[in-house]
Amino acid sequence: MACESQIFSLSGPSFLTAVDWNNSGHRRSVAASLVQGVYTLENDRRQNRQALAPPWWHSFNFRLVQILVDNHDVSHFGAVFEFLNHLSGSGAGPPQYVIAFRGTIPKPGNREEDFKLDLHLLINDLQKSSRFQMGLETACQIVQHAGPAKVWLAGHSLGSSLALVVGREMAKTMGLHLETYLFNPPFIAPPIERLANEKLKLGLRFANSLVTAGLAAATRRNDGRETEPFALLCAWVPYLFINTADPICSEYVGYFKHREDMESIGAGKIGRLATKHSIGSVLSSAVGKEREPLHLIPSAYLTLNLTPPSNFREAHGICQWWAHDLLLDYKYYQHK
């Protein structure tokens, strides 16, 4: 039996009958719905059932043009959607293509390979996975055909990490800045943001920044390179959608806020060095294994869902991001 969350008419944004592409909430809802479409596409395949997925993209005038299939378990982990009757004009306008990635499905037939990707994420080498390679190749092909201004990336949870690393790679190596929607992106660090004591949070983050900056300074190579990967990413500003009650992604709130706090207490130099590194990446670099901290980004538009969830599943779920009664806060961070 199909879960209610997979049926568009029961849990999707069916109220969104006319999309205003200049409305950020509408754009968020469409991007999240396309990601849910990938989840449902895979559930349709796994259960060999009548397709429930198409309404998740047909409702917004998209068509499915490509399915990204994992080489190992043949699961559908991503998809490319094309907007029909794309018209140019004033305002933001719809994307011509959206490349969407689902997150982990902890069920038989999916969990083995999905958990392997989660492990790649934890040890900071997601870019070595076949899913990343396929996602990057697909994005390059679509961008070559349509141009970067007409292509979106979107993902949820593990899928948002895939979208993030694809977007990072294109920005860093090609100078292409794709509009990117990251729902509940994992932040690989203890969830300090979940602590209630503000002084304790500040103290822990300050100590972590001090150690990270110290290690980074001690292991920094003097090879004459002026342009760091972090600097190359400054002009790319992805959209991050964070539920402050979700321990998987909530640390992004503290990560960006702490940069401002370090400036305000006169420790900006330490903060700026620490924000580019993680302790794990510094130690890896020290033993000759270059691993950029892929979850650390210079700039972002943060949308914070402050609506109290009833449980973890709700706090981390994709369905929250098309609800029309959310208590939201918005933050913009531009690294210079």
C-alpha positions in Angstrom: 0.0 0.0 0.0 1.3 3.5 -0.9 2.2 5.8 1.9 0.0 9.0 2.0 3.1 11.2 1.6 3.7 9.8 -1.8 0.2 10.7 -3.2 0.2 14.2 -4.6 -3.5 14.8 -4.1 -3.3 13.9 -0.4 -0.1 15.5 0.7 1.3 17.6 -2.1 0.8 21.4 -2.7 -2.4 20.9 -4.7 -3.4 24.4 -3.5 -0.6 25.8 -5.8 -2.7 25.9 -9.0 -1.0 28.9 -10.5 2.8 29.2 -9.9 4.1 32.7 -9.5 7.8 32.2 -10.5 8.7 35.5 -8.8 7.4 34.2 -5.5 10.2 32.6 -3.5 7.7 30.4 -1.6 6.3 29.0 -4.9 9.7 28.3 -6.2 10.6 26.5 -3.0 7.4 24.4 -3.1 8.0 23.4 -6.7 11.6 22.4 -6.1 10.6 20.4 -3.1 7.8 18.7 -5.0 10.2 17.6 -7.8 12.5 16.1 -5.2 9.5 14.2 -3.7 8.8 13.1 -7.2 12.2 11.3 -7.3 11.4 9.6 -3.9 8.1 8.4 -5.3 9.6 7.4 -8.6 12.0 5.0 -6.8 9.1 3.7 -4.6 7.1 3.0 -7.7 10.0 1.0 -9.1 10.7 -0.9 -6.0 7.1 -1.9 -5.4 6.3 -2.5 -9.1 3.1 -0.6 -8.7 0.9 1.8 -10.7 2.9 5.0 -11.0 2.2 7.6 -8.3 5.1 9.8 -9.2 4.0 11.8 -12.3 1.6 14.2 -10.6 4.6 15.5 -8.6 6.0 17.1 -11.8 3.0 17.2 -14.2 1.2 19.5 -11.7 3.8 22.2 -12.4 4.0 21.7 -16.1 7.2 19.6 -16.1 8.0 16.4 -17.9 10.5 13.7 -16.9 13.3 13.5 -19.4 16.0 11.4 -17.7 16.2 9.1 -14.7 19.6 8.8 -12.9 20.1 5.1 -12.0 22.6 3.8 -9.5 25.2 1.5 -11.0 25.1 -1.0 -8.1 21.5 -1.4 -7.0 19.7 0.1 -10.1 17.7 2.4 -7.8 16.5 5.8 -9.1 18.4 8.4 -7.1 17.8 11.4 -9.3 15.9 12.8 -12.3 16.0 15.5 -14.8 12.8 17.5 -15.4 12.1 19.8 -18.3 9.6 22.7 -18.1 7.1 22.7 -21.0 6.4 25.8 -23.0 9.4 27.7 -21.5 8.8 31.4 -22.2 11.4 34.2 -21.8 10.3 37.4 -20.2 10.7 39.7 -17.3 11.1 38.5 -13.8 12.6 35.3 -12.5 10.7 32.9 -14.7 10.7 29.1 -14.4 13.8 27.0 -15.0 14.1 25.1 -18.2 15.6 22.1 -16.4 15.7 20.9 -12.8 18.1 18.1 -11.7 16.7 16.7 -8.5 18.2 14.1 -6.1 16.4 12.1 -3.4 17.8 11.3 0.0 18.2 8.0 1.9 15.4 5.4 1.8 16.1 3.1 4.8 14.2 0.2 3.4 15.3 -3.2 1.9 16.5 -2.7 -1.7 17.7 0.8 -1.0 19.4 1.1 2.4 22.6 -0.8 1.6 23.8 1.6 -1.2 22.2 4.6 0.4 23.9 3.9 3.7 27.2 3.6 1.8 26.6 7.1 0.4 25.9 8.3 3.9 29.2 6.9 5.0 31.0 8.6 2.1 29.3 11.8 3.3 30.5 11.3 6.9 34.2 10.7 5.8 34.0 13.7 3.4 34.6 11.9 0.1 31.2 11.9 -1.5 32.8 13.2 -4.7 34.4 9.8 -5.2 31.0 8.1 -5.5 29.4 7.0 -8.8 26.3 9.0 -8.0 28.3 12.2 -7.8 30.1 11.5 -11.1 26.8 10.7 -12.8 25.1 13.8 -11.4 28.0 16.0 -12.4 28.1 14.6 -15.9 24.4 15.1 -16.3 24.5 18.7 -15.0 27.3 19.5 -17.4 25.4 18.1 -20.4 22.2 20.0 -19.5 24.1 23.2 -18.9 25.9 22.9 -22.2 22.5 22.5 -23.9 20.5 25.1 -22.0 23.0 27.5 -20.3 23.5 27.8 -16.5 20.9 30.5 -16.0 18.1 28.0 -17.0 19.1 25.1 -14.8 18.3 24.3 -11.1 19.8 21.8 -8.8 17.6 20.5 -5.9 18.0 17.8 -3.3 16.9 16.6 0.1 19.1 15.2 2.9 21.7 13.0 1.3 20.4 14.2 -2.1 21.0 17.8 -1.0 24.6 16.8 -0.3 24.8 15.5 -3.9 23.3 18.7 -5.2 25.7 20.7 -3.1 28.8 18.9 -4.2 27.7 19.1 -7.9 27.0 22.8 -7.5 30.3 23.4 -5.7 32.3 21.6 -8.4 30.7 23.5 -11.2 31.2 26.8 -9.4 34.8 26.0 -8.4 36.2 24.6 -11.6 33.9 26.1 -14.3 32.8 29.4 -12.8 29.1 28.3 -13.4 26.7 29.3 -10.6 23.5 27.2 -10.8 20.4 28.1 -8.8 20.5 25.4 -6.1 17.8 24.3 -3.5 19.1 22.3 -0.6 16.5 20.9 1.8 17.8 19.7 5.2 21.4 19.5 4.0 23.5 17.5 6.5 26.2 19.3 8.5 28.9 17.0 9.6 29.5 18.2 13.1 28.0 17.8 16.6 24.7 19.6 16.7 25.7 22.4 19.0 22.8 24.5 17.8 20.4 22.2 19.6 21.9 23.3 23.0 19.7 25.7 25.0 22.5 27.6 26.7 23.7 30.4 24.4 26.9 31.0 26.4 27.8 27.3 26.2 27.1 27.2 22.5 29.4 30.3 21.9 32.1 28.8 24.1 32.1 25.5 22.3 32.1 27.1 18.9 34.9 29.5 19.9 37.0 26.6 21.2 36.3 24.6 18.0 37.3 27.6 15.8 40.5 28.1 17.8 41.6 24.5 17.4 40.6 24.4 13.7 42.3 27.7 12.9 45.4 26.6 14.8 45.6 23.3 13.0 44.9 24.9 9.6 47.7 27.6 10.2 50.2 24.9 11.3 49.6 22.7 8.3 49.1 25.4 5.7 51.3 24.9 2.6 53.3 27.9 1.4 53.1 27.0 -2.3 52.3 30.4 -3.6 48.6 29.7 -4.4 46.6 32.9 -4.0 43.2 31.5 -5.0 41.7 29.0 -2.5 38.7 26.8 -3.4 36.7 28.6 -0.7 37.3 32.0 -2.4 36.2 30.6 -5.8 32.8 29.7 -4.3 32.0 33.1 -2.8 29.8 34.2 -5.8 27.7 31.0 -5.7 24.8 31.5 -3.2 22.7 28.4 -2.8 19.3 28.3 -1.0 19.5 26.3 2.2 16.2 25.2 3.9 16.8 24.4 7.5 14.5 23.1 10.2 16.0 24.4 13.5 14.7 21.3 15.3 16.5 18.9 12.9 19.9 17.9 14.3 21.1 16.7 10.9 21.0 20.2 9.4 20.5 22.7 12.3 24.2 23.4 12.8 24.2 25.4 9.6 22.4 28.1 11.6 25.3 28.3 14.1 27.9 27.9 11.4 26.9 31.2 9.7 25.9 33.0 12.9 29.2 32.2 14.5 31.1 33.9 11.7 29.4 37.1 12.7 29.9 36.5 16.4 33.7 36.0 15.9 33.8 39.4 14.0 31.9 41.1 16.8 34.3 39.9 19.6 37.4 40.9 17.6 38.3 37.3 16.6 37.4 37.7 12.9 40.8 36.5 11.6 40.4 33.2 13.5 36.8 32.9 12.4 37.6 33.4 8.8 40.3 30.8 8.8 38.3 28.3 10.8 35.1 28.7 8.6 37.0 27.3 5.6 38.1 24.1 7.3 37.0 21.3 9.5 39.3 19.5 11.9 38.9 16.3 9.9 39.9 18.0 6.6 42.9 19.6 8.2 44.1 16.3 9.6 43.5 14.6 6.3 45.6 17.3 4.5 48.4 16.8 7.0 48.8 13.2 6.0 48.7 14.0 2.3 45.0 13.3 1.7 43.4 16.5 0.4 39.7 16.5 1.4 37.8 19.7 1.3 35.1 20.1 3.8 32.2 19.8 1.3 29.5 21.0 3.8 31.3 24.3 4.4 30.2 27.0 2.0 31.0 30.8 1.9 27.6 32.2 1.1 24.0 31.2 1.3 20.4 32.2 1.6 19.0 30.5 4.7 15.3 29.8 5.1 14.7 28.7 8.7 11.5 26.7 9.6 10.7 27.7 13.2 7.5 25.8 13.3 7.7 23.2 16.2 7.6 19.7 14.7 5.9 16.8 16.4 8.8 14.4 15.8 12.1 14.0 14.1 10.6 12.6 10.9 8.6 15.8 10.5 11.5 18.0 11.3 13.7 16.3 8.7 11.0 15.5 6.1 10.7 17.1 2.6 6.9 17.6 3.0 7.3 20.6 5.3 8.8 22.7 2.6 5.6 23.2 0.6 3.3 23.8 3.5 1.7 27.3 3.4 1.4 27.9 7.1 5.0 27.8 8.1 6.7 30.1 10.6 9.8 31.1 8.6 12.8 33.3 9.1 15.2 34.4 6.4 19.0 35.1 6.6 21.4 36.1 3.8 25.1 35.5 4.3 27.6 36.8 1.7 31.3 35.9 2.4 33.7 38.5 1.2 
